[in-house]
Amino acid sequence: MASTEDKAASKESPSSWKDSIYNPRTGELLGRTAGSWALILLFYLVFYCFLAGMFALTMWVMLLTLDDYVPKYRDRIPSPGLAIRPNSLDISFNRSDPQKYSQYVRNLESFLQRYNDTEQEGNTDCSPGEYTLRQEGEGLSQKACRFRRALLSFCSGLSDTNFGYHEGKPCVLLKMNRIIGLKPSGDPYINCTVKKENPIQMHYFPKEGRFDKMYFPYYGKKAHENYVEPLVAVKLLFTKEDYNKELAVECKVNGSNLLNNDDRDKFLGRITFRIKVVE
């Protein structure tokens, strides 16, 4: 039989539990008065405002050290990578079915829009074979050299809107990635080879697949606002013997000091893609 003290304790326990959350006698909430809570909130408000101010100050100081035209820190890449359009390393299509190659045609046409004459009107005709250097008095902005889409000839999409895909002789476009200040020596050009016993004939546009020096150096996105990379188009002249086979094509930048044989980076100065044409 429970004693009188045990009954009293059992009656007081619910009241004690409630008082630990809010005590109506002292006005304490979770063991603290309103004034104590106000001081804690004020402390954290001042503390976090101080942290935010310090962060904003350090960001402001860092931004003062940056140049809008030239990056303060750059990746130490001695040579540019090589990129391909259509934007795929595995090209496969049926030349008799337009739906099978339409994605590649759309990708090429979309990419070449900025090379249209209407987009190139503001650019300048530069001197072939010579670097286009910034002249004194021109300020920080640099004129961009005009690259006419017509230079790509049968791979320009002007005379053949299907870029040769409908006849099983597709075109691919190659370009070097931008590197600020890059001035390749020699006479850089593209050379492609197919890994098979019998070589495949190819046509290069512009002539001999060359990247003209007049498109170098590149001065950065803000200084070279209208800059467009020079392109080299490669038209693969497949025959019936080459159809229904997956062929590996390797393209390299030759004729200059640009690296193209680094085993650690397979896209440095070269690119390999697979292509298969189904008849």
C-alpha positions as CSV (number, residue, x, y, z in Angstrom):
1,M,0.0,0.0,0.0
2,A,1.5,3.3,-1.2
3,S,2.6,5.8,1.5
4,T,1.3,9.4,1.8
5,E,4.8,10.7,0.6
6,D,4.7,8.6,-2.5
7,K,1.3,9.9,-3.5
8,A,2.4,13.5,-3.0
9,A,5.5,12.9,-5.2
10,S,3.4,11.4,-7.9
11,K,1.1,14.5,-7.9
12,E,4.0,16.9,-8.0
13,S,5.9,15.2,-10.8
14,P,3.6,16.4,-13.7
15,S,3.8,20.0,-12.3
16,S,7.6,19.8,-12.1
17,W,7.9,18.6,-15.7
18,K,5.7,21.5,-16.9
19,D,7.7,24.0,-14.9
20,S,10.9,22.9,-16.6
21,I,9.4,24.2,-19.9
22,Y,7.6,27.3,-18.6
23,N,7.5,28.4,-15.0
24,P,4.5,30.7,-14.4
25,R,5.8,31.8,-11.0
26,T,9.2,33.0,-12.2
27,G,8.3,33.6,-15.9
28,E,11.2,31.4,-17.0
29,L,11.1,29.6,-20.4
30,L,13.4,26.6,-20.6
31,G,15.2,27.8,-17.5
32,R,15.8,31.3,-18.7
33,T,14.0,34.6,-18.2
34,A,13.0,36.9,-21.1
35,G,16.0,39.2,-20.4
36,S,18.4,36.3,-20.5
37,W,17.0,35.1,-23.8
38,A,17.2,38.6,-25.2
39,L,20.9,38.9,-24.3
40,I,21.7,35.5,-25.9
41,L,19.9,36.5,-29.1
42,L,21.7,39.8,-29.2
43,F,25.1,38.2,-28.7
44,Y,24.6,35.8,-31.7
45,L,23.2,38.6,-33.8
46,V,26.3,40.7,-33.3
47,F,28.6,37.6,-33.7
48,Y,27.1,36.5,-37.0
49,C,27.0,40.1,-38.4
50,F,30.7,40.3,-37.5
51,L,31.4,37.1,-39.4
52,A,29.4,38.3,-42.4
53,G,31.3,41.6,-42.4
54,M,34.6,39.9,-42.3
55,F,33.7,37.6,-45.2
56,A,32.5,40.6,-47.2
57,L,35.7,42.5,-46.5
58,T,38.0,39.6,-47.5
59,M,36.0,39.1,-50.7
60,W,36.2,42.9,-51.5
61,V,39.9,42.9,-51.0
62,M,40.4,39.8,-53.2
63,L,38.3,41.3,-56.0
64,L,40.5,44.4,-55.9
65,T,43.5,42.2,-56.9
66,L,41.7,40.7,-60.0
67,D,42.0,42.1,-63.5
68,D,38.8,42.2,-65.6
69,Y,40.8,41.4,-68.7
70,V,43.5,38.9,-67.7
71,P,43.0,36.1,-65.2
72,K,45.3,36.4,-62.1
73,Y,45.8,32.6,-61.9
74,R,45.8,30.4,-65.0
75,D,46.2,26.7,-65.5
76,R,49.7,26.0,-66.7
77,I,48.6,24.3,-70.0
78,P,51.4,24.5,-72.6
79,S,49.2,23.3,-75.5
80,P,45.5,23.5,-76.3
81,G,43.2,20.5,-76.4
82,L,41.4,19.6,-79.6
83,A,37.6,19.6,-79.8
84,I,35.3,18.1,-82.4
85,R,31.9,19.0,-83.9
86,P,29.4,17.3,-84.1
87,N,29.9,17.2,-80.3
88,S,30.3,13.4,-80.1
89,L,33.2,10.9,-80.1
90,D,31.0,8.1,-81.4
91,I,29.3,9.0,-84.7
92,S,27.0,6.4,-86.2
93,F,24.3,6.9,-88.8
94,N,22.4,5.4,-91.7
95,R,23.1,7.6,-94.8
96,S,19.8,6.5,-96.3
97,D,17.7,7.7,-93.3
98,P,17.8,11.4,-92.7
99,Q,16.4,11.0,-89.2
100,K,19.5,9.0,-88.2
101,Y,21.9,11.8,-89.1
102,S,19.7,14.8,-88.6
103,Q,21.1,15.3,-85.0
104,Y,24.6,15.7,-86.4
105,V,23.5,18.1,-89.1
106,R,21.6,20.3,-86.6
107,N,24.6,20.3,-84.3
108,L,27.0,21.5,-87.0
109,E,24.5,24.1,-88.3
110,S,23.9,25.5,-84.8
111,F,27.7,25.7,-84.1
112,L,28.4,27.5,-87.4
113,Q,25.8,30.2,-86.8
114,R,28.3,32.6,-85.3
115,Y,30.5,32.1,-88.4
116,N,27.8,33.5,-90.7
117,D,28.7,36.7,-92.6
118,T,26.1,38.6,-90.7
119,E,27.8,37.7,-87.4
120,Q,31.2,38.5,-88.8
121,E,30.5,41.9,-90.1
122,G,32.0,43.6,-87.0
123,N,35.3,41.6,-87.3
124,T,38.4,42.6,-89.2
125,D,40.2,41.2,-92.2
126,C,43.6,40.4,-90.8
127,S,46.9,39.7,-92.5
128,P,47.4,36.0,-93.2
129,G,50.4,34.3,-91.7
130,E,51.1,36.9,-89.1
131,Y,50.1,37.1,-85.4
132,T,47.4,39.7,-84.7
133,L,49.0,41.6,-81.8
134,R,47.5,44.4,-79.8
135,Q,48.6,47.8,-81.0
136,E,49.6,50.7,-78.8
137,G,46.7,53.1,-78.4
138,E,44.0,50.5,-79.0
139,G,43.3,50.1,-75.3
140,L,42.5,46.8,-73.6
141,S,40.0,45.7,-76.3
142,Q,41.3,43.7,-79.2
143,K,39.9,43.4,-82.7
144,A,38.8,40.0,-83.7
145,C,39.8,38.5,-87.1
146,R,37.1,37.5,-89.5
147,F,36.7,33.8,-90.2
148,R,34.4,33.3,-93.1
149,R,32.2,30.2,-93.1
150,A,32.8,29.9,-96.8
151,L,36.4,28.9,-96.0
152,L,35.1,25.5,-95.1
153,S,33.9,24.9,-98.6
154,F,31.9,21.7,-99.0
155,C,31.8,21.4,-95.2
156,S,30.4,24.9,-94.6
157,G,26.8,23.8,-94.9
158,L,26.2,26.5,-97.5
159,S,26.3,24.5,-100.7
160,D,25.5,21.2,-99.0
161,T,23.1,21.6,-96.1
162,N,23.6,18.0,-95.0
163,F,27.4,18.3,-94.6
164,G,27.9,15.2,-96.8
165,Y,26.0,12.8,-94.4
166,H,23.4,12.0,-96.9
167,E,26.0,10.6,-99.3
168,G,28.0,8.8,-96.7
169,K,30.9,11.2,-96.8
170,P,30.5,13.2,-93.6
171,C,32.2,16.3,-92.4
172,V,33.6,16.9,-89.0
173,L,34.9,20.2,-87.7
174,L,38.0,20.6,-85.5
175,K,39.0,23.5,-83.3
176,M,41.6,24.2,-80.7
177,N,40.6,25.3,-77.2
178,R,41.3,28.8,-76.3
179,I,44.4,29.7,-74.3
180,I,45.1,33.3,-73.5
181,G,48.4,34.5,-75.0
182,L,49.0,31.3,-77.0
183,K,51.2,31.9,-80.1
184,P,51.9,28.6,-81.8
185,S,55.2,28.6,-83.7
186,G,55.6,27.1,-87.1
187,D,52.6,26.5,-89.3
188,P,50.0,24.4,-87.3
189,Y,47.8,22.1,-89.3
190,I,45.5,19.1,-88.8
191,N,46.4,15.7,-89.9
192,C,43.9,12.7,-89.5
193,T,44.6,9.0,-89.9
194,V,42.2,6.1,-89.9
195,K,43.3,2.9,-88.1
196,K,42.8,0.4,-90.9
197,E,44.9,-1.3,-93.5
198,N,43.7,0.7,-96.5
199,P,43.9,4.5,-95.9
200,I,40.8,6.6,-96.4
201,Q,41.0,9.7,-98.6
202,M,40.2,13.0,-96.9
203,H,39.7,16.6,-97.9
204,Y,40.7,19.4,-95.5
205,F,39.3,22.9,-95.5
206,P,40.7,25.5,-95.4
207,K,43.5,24.5,-97.7
208,E,45.8,21.8,-96.1
209,G,43.9,22.0,-92.9
210,R,45.9,24.9,-91.5
211,F,45.2,27.1,-88.5
212,D,46.3,30.6,-89.7
213,K,48.5,32.5,-87.3
214,M,46.4,35.6,-87.7
215,Y,43.9,34.2,-85.2
216,F,46.5,34.1,-82.4
217,P,47.0,35.2,-79.7
218,Y,43.7,35.2,-77.9
219,Y,43.4,38.0,-75.3
220,G,40.5,36.8,-73.2
221,K,36.7,36.8,-73.3
222,K,36.3,40.5,-72.3
223,A,39.1,41.9,-74.4
224,H,38.4,39.7,-77.4
225,E,34.6,39.9,-77.2
226,N,33.8,38.9,-80.8
227,Y,36.6,36.3,-81.1
228,V,35.9,33.1,-82.9
229,E,38.2,30.1,-83.0
230,P,39.6,29.1,-86.4
231,L,38.2,25.9,-87.7
232,V,39.4,23.0,-89.8
233,A,36.9,20.8,-91.6
234,V,37.7,17.2,-92.5
235,K,35.5,15.5,-95.1
236,L,35.8,11.7,-94.9
237,L,35.5,10.2,-98.4
238,F,34.2,6.7,-97.5
239,T,33.7,4.1,-100.1
240,K,31.3,1.1,-100.1
241,E,34.1,-1.0,-98.6
242,D,34.1,1.3,-95.6
243,Y,30.4,1.1,-94.8
244,N,29.0,-1.0,-91.9
245,K,32.4,-0.8,-90.1
246,E,33.3,1.1,-87.0
247,L,36.4,3.0,-87.8
248,A,38.7,4.9,-85.4
249,V,39.9,8.2,-86.6
250,E,42.8,10.1,-84.9
251,C,43.4,13.8,-85.6
252,K,46.5,15.7,-84.5
253,V,47.8,19.2,-84.6
254,N,51.2,19.0,-86.4
255,G,53.7,21.5,-87.8
256,S,54.2,23.5,-84.6
257,N,55.5,23.4,-81.0
258,L,52.1,22.3,-79.7
259,L,52.1,19.0,-77.9
260,N,50.1,16.1,-79.4
261,N,51.7,13.0,-77.8
262,D,51.2,13.3,-74.1
263,D,50.1,9.9,-72.8
264,R,48.6,11.5,-69.7
265,D,46.1,13.7,-71.7
266,K,44.7,12.1,-74.8
267,F,43.0,15.3,-75.8
268,L,46.1,17.5,-75.7
269,G,46.7,18.5,-79.3
270,R,44.8,15.5,-80.6
271,I,41.5,13.7,-80.6
272,T,40.2,10.3,-81.4
273,F,36.7,9.5,-82.4
274,R,34.8,6.5,-83.9
275,I,32.6,6.7,-86.9
276,K,30.3,4.2,-88.6
277,V,28.3,4.7,-91.7
278,V,25.5,2.2,-92.5
279,E,24.4,1.9,-96.1
